[in-house]
Amino acid sequence: MIPRERVIKAIEHEEPDRVPMSLWLTKEAYENIKNYLNYKDIEENILWASDKSFYISKKLIKRLNLDIVQIHLPPPIDYKPKTWPDGSFEGPTGFRTKKVGLYYEYTLYPTLSDIEDVSDLEDKFYERNKRQLYLFDPNAPRDIKPTIKQAKELYEEGYALSTFSCLFGMVEAPWYYRGLKNWLIDLVQRPKIARKMIELVSKVVIEYDKFVIDTLGEYLTEIIGGGDVATQNSMQYSPKIFREYFGEVERLYVNTIKKKAPHIKLCWHGCGAMRPVIKDIIEWGYDILNPIQPYAGLNTPFSMDPASLKEEYGDKICFEGAIDVQKTLPRGTLKDIEKEVKMRIKQLAPGGGYILAPSHNFQADTSGEKIVAVYDYAIKYGKYPINF
């Protein structure tokens, strides 16, 4: 069975020959893997988008037996990412990002935090974010031929190709532009500003994602979007507010993409304890939920416990992720990792509906040996039928 068939079967809740696998990691984690495997002077030409984009080697894709490979359009030819003296830089979404300790964080300077009148919002949105929005302008000049060639080659090799939605979806960008405090106040006290902000972001996202489909759509299996709506222990705001503000625009997005490319599967990437709104994401038409942080909301109504998620939603949405990167991977032994992989496969894989992956990016604090072990154990235990 080729990787793409394996992935599609899993998404459609059928059992393939084995559990399909994807990879999420930072550049530092990638370097850890290379050092462990003694990969030197290898060709690295597959763009991998993370907090900071980098290129990985097809040799690693084959070594880890990955089924899903990322593919991304290049930025405009006259766009050069900025860096600042404090070490911050423009990440793949154009938002300012900085490495803080081992991790990457957005270093936000909200461009629209001072807007108080909704009538000022649209002009200021385009005026103040001109450089970033140019990154996602379908009419900007791009050298897309090499990307199309690579997509065609990877597709013909059987891989499922995945790309990220513009701005990584419509949910997070509004508060990056407004600032989190302002945005939370907008949702309760300034609904006109909140709705206008969502409308402006959604136009950018939908138009760029349509352009991506026009360019790469025949080769794509998955588009990843959505956004974070939760913290480690609960929702960021109420499920009621989430539905009221985002329900209509998310339905529009899903309907637009699926009408244009019915074969493409849509993945909602949402960190944290988001259990109360999973049913909404399913209703809106998303096919996959990622990254399933197994200890988020533990022992609360927000719990992301994989076993109970599978029981409640396992026939309605495909789960991607769940291999814990908060405790097990950075602190556990190889035996702990073997136990983790085996447990998540047992909880999520029966009947299909599971793509094995980390519960977020593998980080710099996890050794290459441990990351490789995840995929080796998945090959060992992930063959169907799952009967251990």
C-alpha positions in Angstrom: 0.0 0.0 0.0 1.4 3.4 -0.9 1.6 6.1 1.8 -1.2 8.2 0.3 -3.6 5.3 0.2 -2.7 4.5 3.8 -3.4 8.1 4.9 -6.7 8.4 3.0 -8.0 5.0 4.4 -7.2 6.2 7.9 -8.9 9.5 7.4 -12.0 7.7 6.0 -12.1 5.4 9.0 -10.9 2.3 7.3 -8.0 0.1 8.5 -5.0 0.3 6.2 -2.0 -2.1 6.3 -0.5 -0.1 9.2 -1.0 3.2 11.0 0.2 6.1 8.9 2.6 8.6 10.3 3.5 12.3 10.0 6.3 14.5 11.4 6.1 17.8 13.3 9.4 19.2 14.6 11.6 22.3 15.0 14.9 22.8 13.2 16.7 22.0 16.4 15.0 18.7 16.8 15.8 17.9 13.1 19.5 18.6 13.9 19.2 16.2 16.8 18.0 13.5 14.5 20.7 14.2 11.9 23.4 14.0 14.6 22.0 10.7 16.0 21.8 9.1 12.5 25.2 10.6 11.6 23.7 12.3 8.5 26.3 14.5 7.0 26.5 16.3 3.7 23.0 15.1 2.7 20.7 16.8 0.3 18.0 18.8 2.0 15.5 20.3 -0.4 12.0 19.6 1.2 10.7 22.7 2.9 9.3 22.0 6.4 7.3 24.8 7.9 7.5 25.2 11.7 8.0 28.3 13.9 11.0 28.8 11.7 11.1 27.1 8.2 13.9 24.9 7.2 14.7 22.1 4.7 14.8 18.4 5.5 16.2 15.4 3.6 14.2 12.8 1.8 16.6 10.3 3.3 15.0 11.0 6.7 11.5 10.8 5.3 12.3 7.3 4.1 14.2 6.3 7.3 11.2 7.3 9.5 8.7 5.7 7.1 6.7 8.9 6.9 3.5 8.8 4.9 2.8 12.6 4.9 5.2 15.1 3.4 4.9 18.8 3.6 4.8 21.0 0.4 4.6 24.8 0.5 4.6 27.5 -2.1 7.6 29.9 -2.0 7.2 33.5 -0.9 7.2 36.2 -3.5 10.6 36.5 -5.3 11.1 40.1 -4.0 10.2 39.2 -0.4 13.1 38.8 2.0 12.3 37.9 5.6 13.4 40.5 8.2 15.4 39.9 11.3 15.8 42.3 14.2 18.7 43.1 16.6 16.9 41.3 19.4 17.0 38.0 17.4 13.4 38.0 16.4 12.5 37.3 12.8 9.6 36.9 10.4 8.3 33.4 10.5 6.4 31.5 7.8 3.2 33.4 8.6 4.9 36.8 8.5 4.4 37.4 12.2 7.4 38.4 14.3 8.9 35.4 16.1 11.7 34.9 18.6 13.5 32.0 20.2 13.1 32.1 23.9 15.2 29.5 25.7 14.6 26.2 23.9 11.3 27.3 22.3 10.0 29.8 19.7 7.4 32.3 20.7 5.6 35.1 18.8 7.1 38.5 19.8 4.0 40.5 18.9 3.7 44.1 18.2 -0.1 44.3 17.5 -0.6 46.5 14.5 -4.2 47.3 15.2 -4.3 47.5 19.0 -5.2 51.2 18.9 -8.3 50.9 16.7 -11.5 51.9 18.6 -13.9 52.6 15.7 -14.8 49.8 13.3 -15.0 52.2 10.4 -11.2 52.6 10.7 -10.4 48.9 10.8 -10.4 47.9 7.1 -8.1 50.7 5.8 -5.7 50.3 8.7 -5.6 46.5 8.3 -4.3 46.7 4.8 -2.2 49.8 5.3 -0.3 48.6 8.4 0.1 45.0 7.4 1.0 45.6 3.8 4.3 43.8 3.9 2.9 40.7 5.6 -0.2 40.5 3.4 2.0 40.7 0.4 3.4 37.4 1.5 0.0 35.9 0.8 -1.0 37.9 -2.3 -2.0 35.5 -5.1 -0.9 38.0 -7.6 2.7 38.5 -6.2 5.5 37.1 -8.5 6.6 33.7 -7.4 9.0 31.1 -8.8 6.5 28.2 -8.4 7.8 25.9 -11.1 10.3 24.1 -8.8 7.6 23.5 -6.2 5.2 22.1 -8.7 7.9 19.8 -10.0 8.7 18.6 -6.5 5.1 18.1 -5.7 4.5 16.0 -8.8 7.6 13.9 -8.0 6.5 13.3 -4.4 3.0 12.5 -5.5 4.2 10.0 -8.0 6.3 8.4 -5.3 3.0 7.8 -3.5 3.3 10.3 -0.6 0.3 12.2 0.8 1.2 15.9 0.5 0.2 18.4 3.2 0.3 22.2 3.3 -0.6 24.9 5.8 -3.5 27.2 5.5 -2.7 30.9 5.0 -2.0 32.6 8.4 -2.4 29.0 9.8 -6.2 29.5 9.8 -8.7 32.2 10.8 -8.9 31.8 14.6 -5.5 33.1 15.9 -4.6 35.9 13.5 -7.3 38.4 14.8 -5.7 38.5 18.2 -2.2 38.7 16.8 -3.3 41.9 15.1 -5.4 43.3 18.0 -3.4 42.0 20.9 -4.8 39.3 23.1 -6.3 41.6 25.8 -8.0 43.8 23.2 -9.3 40.7 21.3 -10.9 39.2 24.3 -12.6 42.5 25.1 -13.7 42.8 21.5 -15.4 39.4 21.6 -17.5 40.5 24.6 -17.8 44.3 24.4 -17.0 45.3 20.8 -18.6 42.7 18.6 -18.6 44.9 15.5 -14.8 45.2 15.7 -14.5 41.4 16.4 -16.7 40.5 13.4 -15.0 42.9 11.1 -11.6 41.6 12.1 -12.6 38.0 11.4 -14.1 39.1 8.1 -10.9 40.7 7.0 -8.7 37.8 8.0 -11.1 35.3 6.4 -10.9 37.0 3.0 -7.1 36.8 3.0 -7.1 33.1 4.1 -9.8 32.0 1.6 -8.3 33.8 -1.4 -4.8 32.5 -0.7 -5.8 29.0 -0.1 -7.8 29.0 -3.3 -4.6 30.1 -5.1 -2.7 27.2 -3.4 -5.3 24.8 -4.7 -5.1 26.3 -8.2 -1.4 25.8 -8.1 -0.8 22.5 -6.2 -4.3 21.1 -5.6 -4.1 18.1 -7.8 -1.2 16.8 -5.7 -2.5 17.8 -2.2 -4.1 15.4 0.2 -4.4 17.8 3.2 -4.6 21.4 4.2 -3.9 22.2 7.9 -5.6 25.3 9.4 -7.9 25.9 12.3 -6.1 27.5 15.3 -5.7 27.4 19.0 -8.8 28.1 21.1 -7.7 26.5 24.4 -5.0 26.5 27.1 -3.4 23.6 28.8 -6.4 23.3 31.2 -9.5 24.9 29.6 -10.8 26.9 26.7 -9.5 30.4 26.0 -13.0 31.7 25.7 -16.4 30.1 26.0 -17.6 27.5 23.4 -20.6 29.8 22.9 -18.5 32.7 21.8 -16.4 30.4 19.6 -19.4 29.1 17.8 -21.1 32.5 17.5 -18.1 34.3 16.0 -16.4 31.5 14.0 -19.1 29.1 13.0 -20.4 30.9 9.9 -16.9 31.8 8.5 -15.5 28.3 9.1 -18.5 26.8 7.3 -17.8 29.2 4.4 -14.1 28.2 4.4 -14.8 24.5 4.4 -17.5 24.7 1.7 -15.3 26.8 -0.5 -12.3 24.5 -0.3 -14.3 21.3 -0.7 -16.3 22.6 -3.6 -13.1 23.6 -5.3 -11.2 20.4 -4.4 -13.4 17.7 -3.0 -10.5 15.3 -2.6 -8.6 17.5 -0.2 -9.0 16.7 3.5 -9.1 19.5 6.0 -7.2 19.3 9.3 -7.9 21.5 12.4 -4.7 22.1 14.3 -5.7 23.2 17.8 -3.5 22.9 20.9 -4.7 22.5 24.4 -7.9 21.4 26.1 -10.5 22.1 23.3 -12.8 19.1 23.9 -16.0 21.2 24.2 -15.8 22.4 20.6 -14.7 19.2 18.8 -18.3 18.5 17.9 -18.5 22.0 16.2 -15.3 21.4 14.2 -16.8 18.1 13.0 -20.1 19.7 12.2 -18.4 22.4 10.1 -16.8 19.7 8.0 -13.2 19.2 9.2 -11.8 15.7 8.6 -8.8 15.6 11.0 -8.0 16.9 14.4 -4.4 17.6 15.4 -2.3 17.5 17.6 -4.2 15.8 20.5 -2.3 16.8 23.6 -3.0 13.8 25.9 -2.5 15.6 29.2 -4.4 18.7 28.4 -7.4 19.3 30.7 -6.7 16.0 32.4 -9.5 15.0 34.9 -11.7 17.9 33.8 -14.6 18.3 31.3 -12.0 19.7 28.9 -9.9 16.5 28.9 -8.1 15.5 25.7 -7.7 11.9 27.0 -7.2 10.0 23.7 -9.2 6.9 24.8 -12.3 8.9 25.7 -11.9 11.0 22.5 -11.9 7.9 20.4 -14.9 6.5 22.2 -16.9 9.7 21.7 -15.7 11.0 18.3 -13.7 8.1 16.7 -16.2 7.5 13.9 -16.6 11.1 13.1 -13.1 12.6 12.8 -9.6 11.3 12.3 -7.1 12.0 15.1 -3.5 13.0 14.3 -0.9 13.3 17.0 -1.2 12.2 20.6 2.5 11.1 21.2 3.2 13.2 24.2 6.0 15.8 23.8 5.4 17.5 27.2 6.6 14.7 29.5 7.3 11.4 27.8 9.5 12.4 25.0 11.8 14.9 26.7 12.0 13.1 30.1 11.1 9.5 29.5 13.3 6.5 28.7 13.2 4.5 25.5 11.0 2.0 27.4 8.6 4.8 28.3 8.5 5.9 24.7 7.8 2.3 23.6 4.9 2.2 26.1 3.6 5.5 24.9 3.5 4.6 21.2 2.0 1.2 22.0 -0.7 2.8 24.2 -1.7 5.5 21.7 -2.0 3.0 18.9 -4.1 0.8 21.0 -6.4 3.7 22.0 -6.7 5.4 18.7 -5.9 3.1 15.8 -8.6 0.4 15.8 -11.1 0.9 13.0 -8.8 3.4 11.3 -9.1 7.1 12.1 -5.5 7.6 13.4 -2.4 9.2 12.0 0.5 8.8 14.4 2.4 12.0 15.2 3.8 14.0 18.1 1.3 16.0 20.2 3.0 19.1 18.8 6.5 19.8 17.4 9.3 17.6 18.6 11.5 20.2 20.4 15.1 20.8 21.0 14.9 19.1 24.4 14.2 15.7 22.8 17.1 13.6 21.5 17.3 12.3 18.0 17.4 8.7 19.4 14.0 9.2 21.1 12.4 10.7 18.0 13.6 7.9 15.7 12.4 5.4 18.3 8.9 6.7 18.1 8.7 5.8 14.4 10.5 2.5 14.8 8.1 1.5 17.6 5.1 2.6 15.4 6.3 0.3 12.7 6.6 -2.5 15.2 3.2 -2.1 16.8 1.2 -0.3 14.1 0.4 -3.1 11.8 -3.3 -4.0 11.3 -5.2 -5.7 12.8 -4.3 -4.1 16.1 -4.6 -7.0 18.5 -2.3 -6.4 21.5 
